[in-house]
Amino acid sequence: MLQTVYYEQPLNERVRALLRLEFLFQQVNHAMRGNSAWDSRMALQGLFDILALTGRNEFKGDLLKELDRHASTLSRLRQTPGVDGPTLDGVLGKIEEVVNRIHGSDNQLQEAVRQTDFLSAAHKRSHVPGGSCQFDVPALYHWLQSSHCVRAEHLRGWLTPFGPMQDAVTLILQLIRESAEPRPEIAIHGFFQRGLDSGAPHQLIRVSVLVGRSCFPEISAGRHRFTIHFLDQPDPNSRAVRSVADIPFELACCAI
C-alpha cells in the first residue's frame, strides 16, 4: 500500500496554536519512551515550550469555547437526514467528557509546575546556545544522572496537570481533520490555487502527497484564497526550486 504524508496550513491563530501544542505533546511523549539522558533533555525542552504556549490565563477558556462551538455545530446535525445518530451521540459524549476534564483541571497544579525552581533555572538557561551543559546548570546535570525510572516519574508528574489540555487539543484537531474528505487534485506545473468561501468556518488546509517524492508543497493562505507551490529539493544542500511537473495530490479544506 502506498504511503502518504500530510502537510497542513492553519487558517487562524487558534488552530495554529493547537497544531503547535499537538507537535510538542508528541515530542514529549516520544522522548519519554527513550531511556537516555538525551531523551529526557528533549522531553524537558518540549515541556518548556508547552509552558510557554499555555501561559496565557485565557488559554483554558479558549479551549472550552472551541469545544462548545464544535458541540453546537454537531448538535445541529441531529435533524439532518442520513446522519448516524449513535455515532453523533458518541462524538458529543467525548466532547462533554473532555469539557468536564478541562473544568476539573487544577490551575494551581499547572502554576506549581511553572514555579518549580529546578524547571525555572533549566528553562532560563535553555534559551542560551549550549546553555544547559553541565557547568551552566549543575542541578540539571545531577538530575540527568538519575535512573530512567526516576526521571520518567518526575516528567510524568510535571506533565499530568496538562493531561486534560492535551486531550482537548487532540479531540479538537481530530474533529477539524475529519470535517472534510480528501479529494484528488493536480497542481499544473507545480502550481495550484483555489478560492475560499469567507462565510464558511474554514480552519485548516490539508495536502497529502506520496512518500518518496522529491517535491513538497508550500502553502500560503489568506481569507479568500489559498495557493500551493510544489518545490523540488532532492538534496537539502541545494536550494528548493518550483517544480515544473504536474503533481497529483489530495486536498481537504476543513471547515467546521
N, C-alpha and C positions, 0 to 999 in steps of 0.2 A: 504493500500500500504506500502511495506517495505521501511524503510528509510535507506539511506546510508550516510556515511561520507567519505570525501576525505582527503587523505594525499598526500602532494606534495613535490617533491625534485627538486630544481632548478639545472640546469646543467651548468650555468655560472654566473659570478658575476653580470651581468646586470639584469638578471631575479631575482637573489637573492635580489637585491636592490628594484626591483619593488614589489616583494611579501611583503617585509617588509613595504614599503610605503603603499601598499593596506591595510595591517593589521592596521597600525597607523591611516589612514584616517577612517577606520571602527571603531576603538576605539574612536576617537574623535567624530564622528557623533553619535555613540551610547550614549556617555557620555553627549552630548549636548541635548539629548532628556530628560534627567533627570532634576529634579528641585533643587536637593540638592547641598550644597556646596561641598560635596564629589564628586558629578558628575563633577562639574566644576574643581576640582583638577585633576580628571582623564583626562578631556579634555585638561587641560594645560600640563600635563605630555606628552600626545600624541603629542601636538603641539611642545614641546621642542624637542622631538625625530625627528619629521618631519624637524624642522630647522636644526638639526644636520646632518640628512641624505642628505638633499638637499643643504648643504652649499657649495659644490664644484662649482666653476664657470662653469665647463664643463657639469654639470648635465643637464641643459636645452638642450644643444647640443646633449647629449646622447639620450634624449627622441626624438628629431627631427630626428636623424639618424635612430633610431629604427622604427619610424613611416614611414619614407621614404623607409626603407628596406621592410617593410610589404606591402606598396603600390606598390613597384616594383614587389614583388613576386606575389601579387594578380593580377596585371595588365597582367602578362604573362599568366595567366589562361584564358584570354578572348578568345583565339583561341582554347581552349581545348573543344572537343565535349562533349555535355551534361551539360556544365556549365550554371547555371541560370544567364543570363546576367543582368536582373534588380536587382537581389539580390547582385551580384558582384558590380554593379554600386552604390548601396546603401551603401555597406561597404566602397568603395573607397571614397564616398562622406563624410561619417563620419570621415574617416582619414583626408581628406582635411580640414574639419571643425575644428578638434582638432589641426591640424598643424597651422592653421590660428590663433587659440586662443593662442597657445604657442608663436607664433611670436608676437602677440599683447600684451602679458603679460608684465607688467612693473617690471623690475628687481629692480628698485628703491623702489617700494612699498614693495617688499619682504625684501629688505635690511632694510627698515624703521622698519618693524616688528622685525627684528633681533636686531636692535639697540634700541628698546624701553627699557627705563631704568627699568620700572616695571618688564618686562619679563626677562631682563638680571639678575636682582637681584634674582628673584624667581628661575630662571634656575640654577644659581650658587649654591644656597643652596639645590636644589633638588638632587644633587649628594651626599650629606651628609645623612646618615641614620637618618631619623626623622628630617632632617634639615629645613623642611618647616613648622614647627609648629609655633604657634603664636608669641613666643618671638624671633625667628630667623628672620622672615620676617613679621614684623607688617603690612607692606603695603599690602601684600598678604592677611593677616587675615582681614584687613579692607575691601578689595575688596570682599572677600567671604561673608561679611555681607550684601552686596548689594542684591537687589531683583534678582530673577532668570532672569527677563527680561533684566535688566541692564547687568548682567554677560553674558547672551546669545548674546546680541548686541555686546559687546566687543569681544567675541570669534569669532563671525561671521566676524567682521572687521579684526581681525588678520588672519583669515583663507582665506578670499576672494582672496588675491593675489595668493594663491596656488591652486585656483579652476581649472585653465587650466591644471596644473600639475596633479591634481587628475583625471581629465577627460582622460588625456593621459595614465596614469597608468592603469586605468580601461579598456580602449579600447585595449591597447597592450596585457594585460593579457587575455582579452576575446578572441582576435584573436589567441593567443597561445593555450588556452584551447580548442578552437573549431577546431583546426587543426587536431585533432585525435579523432576517435571514440573509446570509451572504449570497450575492449574485455574481455570475461571471461577467467580466468586462475585459476590454482590451485598451491598453494605452498605446495609441498610434505614435510611432517614433518616440516612444518613451514618455508621452505626454497625455494627461487626462484631466478634464475639468468638468465640474457639474455644479449647478445651482442648488441652493438650499432654500426651502420654504421658511422664511423668517418667522412665520406664525407657528411653526411646529417646534416642539421642545427637543431639538437635536442636542445630543450630549457627546457623541463620540463617533469618529470615523475609524473604521477597521479595514485594513487592507491585508489580504493574505496572498503569499506567493510561495512557490515551491522551494523547499530547502535545496541548496546547492547552486542556485542561480548566482551569477557574478554581479547582478544588479540588485539594488534596494530602492524602495520608494522614499521620497522626501515629500512630506505632506504639509501644505500650508492651507489654513482655513480662515475665513472671515465670517461675517454674519450672513452673507448672502450666497457665498460660493466657496468651493474648495478646489485646490489644484494638487495634482500628483505629478511629480517629475521622477522618473526612474533613472538612477545614476549607476553607471558601470564603475566598479572598482575591484577588479580581480586581485589586485595587490595593494594592501594598505599603505605601502611605501610610495604609491603613485596617487596623484590627485584624481578624485572622482570626476567623471565626465558624464554628460547626459547621454543616455542610450539612444541609438537611432533605430533600434529594433522595435517591432510591435510586441508588447509584453502582455500576455494573458495574466489576469489576476482575479481575485474575488473581492467584492466590495460590500460592506454593510454600513449603512448610515443609521446609527442607533438613536432613536428618539422615543422618550417615554416621560 
